[in-house]
Amino acid sequence: MPISLDSLLGPMPEALNLRARRNELLASNIANADTPNYKARDIDFRAVMRNAGDEQLKLASTRPGHIATTTDNYGGIPLKYRVPAQPSMDGNTVDMQAEQAEFSKNSVMYQTTLEFLGRKFSGIKSTLRGE
């Protein structure tokens, strides 16, 4: 019975890719903190991973600070626009502290996922060597 790499690694490669894409978005939000009318965007990581096997991704509103969108996507990943706690005069919705906190948290999760995958590959390599 053949064993596929997908069955051995599970959802980790997809999670790693999604974390990288989310970091790009969060970095873009931070970089555009002073851009008038810029709308902060984000990915609902849990919803995308929960529905990863579905052909059609449906996002559920998990936080009151987000509004779901079906028209805007980021490489096939549905995006949400962040609703600011305090609207700015120039229409920018970036909350620098919130964005930096989310970026840091996502970076730690990216590193954790990467380490998990590394250990998974080490285990596979050991198994193939018969160790």
C-alpha positions as a Markdown table, in Angstrom:
| # | Residue | x | y | z |
|---|---|---|---|---|
| 1 | Met | 0.0 | 0.0 | 0.0 |
| 2 | Pro | 1.6 | 3.3 | -1.1 |
| 3 | Ile | 2.0 | 6.0 | 1.4 |
| 4 | Ser | 1.6 | 9.6 | 0.2 |
| 5 | Leu | 3.6 | 12.5 | 1.6 |
| 6 | Asp | 0.3 | 14.3 | 2.1 |
| 7 | Ser | -1.0 | 11.6 | 4.5 |
| 8 | Leu | 2.3 | 11.7 | 6.4 |
| 9 | Leu | 2.5 | 15.5 | 6.8 |
| 10 | Gly | -1.2 | 16.2 | 7.2 |
| 11 | Pro | -2.2 | 19.9 | 6.9 |
| 12 | Met | 1.1 | 21.3 | 8.1 |
| 13 | Pro | 2.5 | 22.3 | 4.6 |
| 14 | Glu | -0.7 | 24.2 | 3.9 |
| 15 | Ala | -0.7 | 25.8 | 7.3 |
| 16 | Leu | 2.9 | 26.9 | 6.8 |
| 17 | Asn | 2.0 | 28.5 | 3.4 |
| 18 | Leu | -1.1 | 30.1 | 4.9 |
| 19 | Arg | 1.0 | 31.5 | 7.8 |
| 20 | Ala | 3.5 | 33.0 | 5.3 |
| 21 | Arg | 0.7 | 34.6 | 3.3 |
| 22 | Arg | -0.8 | 36.0 | 6.5 |
| 23 | Asn | 2.5 | 37.5 | 7.5 |
| 24 | Glu | 2.7 | 39.2 | 4.1 |
| 25 | Leu | -0.7 | 40.7 | 4.6 |
| 26 | Leu | 0.0 | 41.9 | 8.1 |
| 27 | Ala | 3.3 | 43.4 | 7.0 |
| 28 | Ser | 1.5 | 45.2 | 4.2 |
| 29 | Asn | -1.0 | 46.6 | 6.8 |
| 30 | Ile | 1.8 | 47.8 | 8.9 |
| 31 | Ala | 3.6 | 49.4 | 6.0 |
| 32 | Asn | 0.4 | 51.2 | 5.0 |
| 33 | Ala | -0.4 | 52.6 | 8.4 |
| 34 | Asp | -0.1 | 56.2 | 7.2 |
| 35 | Thr | -1.8 | 55.6 | 3.7 |
| 36 | Pro | -5.1 | 57.5 | 3.5 |
| 37 | Asn | -8.1 | 55.2 | 2.9 |
| 38 | Tyr | -6.1 | 52.0 | 3.3 |
| 39 | Lys | -8.2 | 49.2 | 4.6 |
| 40 | Ala | -6.4 | 46.7 | 6.9 |
| 41 | Arg | -6.9 | 43.1 | 5.6 |
| 42 | Asp | -6.5 | 39.8 | 7.2 |
| 43 | Ile | -7.0 | 36.0 | 6.7 |
| 44 | Asp | -9.2 | 34.1 | 9.1 |
| 45 | Phe | -6.6 | 31.3 | 9.6 |
| 46 | Arg | -8.8 | 28.9 | 11.5 |
| 47 | Ala | -11.7 | 29.2 | 9.1 |
| 48 | Val | -9.5 | 28.6 | 6.1 |
| 49 | Met | -7.8 | 25.6 | 7.7 |
| 50 | Arg | -11.1 | 24.2 | 8.9 |
| 51 | Asn | -12.5 | 24.3 | 5.4 |
| 52 | Ala | -9.2 | 23.4 | 3.6 |
| 53 | Gly | -10.8 | 20.2 | 2.2 |
| 54 | Asp | -13.9 | 21.9 | 0.9 |
| 55 | Glu | -14.0 | 23.0 | -2.7 |
| 56 | Gln | -15.7 | 26.2 | -1.8 |
| 57 | Leu | -14.3 | 28.1 | 1.2 |
| 58 | Lys | -16.9 | 29.7 | 3.5 |
| 59 | Leu | -15.8 | 32.1 | 6.2 |
| 60 | Ala | -17.7 | 32.4 | 9.4 |
| 61 | Ser | -17.5 | 35.6 | 11.4 |
| 62 | Thr | -15.4 | 34.5 | 14.4 |
| 63 | Arg | -14.5 | 38.0 | 15.7 |
| 64 | Pro | -16.7 | 41.0 | 15.8 |
| 65 | Gly | -13.8 | 43.1 | 14.4 |
| 66 | His | -14.0 | 41.4 | 11.0 |
| 67 | Ile | -16.4 | 41.6 | 8.1 |
| 68 | Ala | -16.4 | 38.7 | 5.7 |
| 69 | Thr | -16.0 | 39.3 | 2.0 |
| 70 | Thr | -16.7 | 37.0 | -0.9 |
| 71 | Thr | -15.3 | 39.2 | -3.6 |
| 72 | Asp | -11.8 | 40.0 | -2.5 |
| 73 | Asn | -9.2 | 37.2 | -2.2 |
| 74 | Tyr | -5.5 | 36.8 | -1.9 |
| 75 | Gly | -4.3 | 34.1 | -4.2 |
| 76 | Gly | -7.6 | 32.2 | -3.7 |
| 77 | Ile | -7.7 | 32.8 | 0.0 |
| 78 | Pro | -10.7 | 34.9 | 1.1 |
| 79 | Leu | -9.8 | 38.1 | 2.9 |
| 80 | Lys | -11.5 | 40.0 | 5.7 |
| 81 | Tyr | -11.4 | 43.7 | 6.3 |
| 82 | Arg | -10.6 | 44.8 | 9.8 |
| 83 | Val | -13.1 | 47.1 | 11.4 |
| 84 | Pro | -11.2 | 49.7 | 13.5 |
| 85 | Ala | -12.0 | 50.3 | 17.1 |
| 86 | Gln | -11.5 | 54.1 | 16.5 |
| 87 | Pro | -12.0 | 55.3 | 12.9 |
| 88 | Ser | -9.3 | 57.6 | 11.7 |
| 89 | Met | -10.0 | 60.9 | 9.9 |
| 90 | Asp | -8.3 | 59.8 | 6.7 |
| 91 | Gly | -10.2 | 56.5 | 6.4 |
| 92 | Asn | -7.3 | 54.3 | 7.2 |
| 93 | Thr | -8.3 | 51.3 | 9.3 |
| 94 | Val | -4.8 | 50.1 | 10.4 |
| 95 | Asp | -4.4 | 49.8 | 14.2 |
| 96 | Met | -0.6 | 49.6 | 14.5 |
| 97 | Gln | -0.6 | 47.9 | 17.9 |
| 98 | Ala | -3.1 | 45.3 | 16.9 |
| 99 | Glu | -1.3 | 44.6 | 13.6 |
| 100 | Gln | 2.1 | 44.3 | 15.3 |
| 101 | Ala | 0.7 | 42.0 | 17.9 |
| 102 | Glu | -1.0 | 39.8 | 15.2 |
| 103 | Phe | 2.2 | 39.8 | 13.2 |
| 104 | Ser | 4.3 | 38.7 | 16.2 |
| 105 | Lys | 1.8 | 36.0 | 17.1 |
| 106 | Asn | 1.6 | 34.7 | 13.5 |
| 107 | Ser | 5.4 | 34.7 | 13.2 |
| 108 | Val | 5.8 | 32.5 | 16.3 |
| 109 | Met | 3.1 | 30.1 | 14.9 |
| 110 | Tyr | 4.9 | 30.0 | 11.6 |
| 111 | Gln | 8.2 | 29.1 | 13.3 |
| 112 | Thr | 6.4 | 26.5 | 15.4 |
| 113 | Thr | 4.8 | 24.9 | 12.3 |
| 114 | Leu | 8.2 | 25.0 | 10.6 |
| 115 | Glu | 9.9 | 23.2 | 13.5 |
| 116 | Phe | 7.0 | 20.6 | 13.6 |
| 117 | Leu | 7.6 | 19.9 | 9.9 |
| 118 | Gly | 11.3 | 19.6 | 10.4 |
| 119 | Arg | 10.8 | 17.0 | 13.2 |
| 120 | Lys | 8.3 | 15.2 | 11.0 |
| 121 | Phe | 10.9 | 14.9 | 8.2 |
| 122 | Ser | 13.5 | 13.8 | 10.7 |
| 123 | Gly | 11.2 | 11.0 | 11.8 |
| 124 | Ile | 10.5 | 10.0 | 8.3 |
| 125 | Lys | 14.2 | 9.9 | 7.5 |
| 126 | Ser | 14.9 | 7.8 | 10.6 |
| 127 | Thr | 12.1 | 5.4 | 9.7 |
| 128 | Leu | 13.5 | 5.0 | 6.1 |
| 129 | Arg | 17.0 | 4.3 | 7.5 |
| 130 | Gly | 15.6 | 1.7 | 9.9 |
| 131 | Glu | 16.7 | 3.6 | 13.0 |
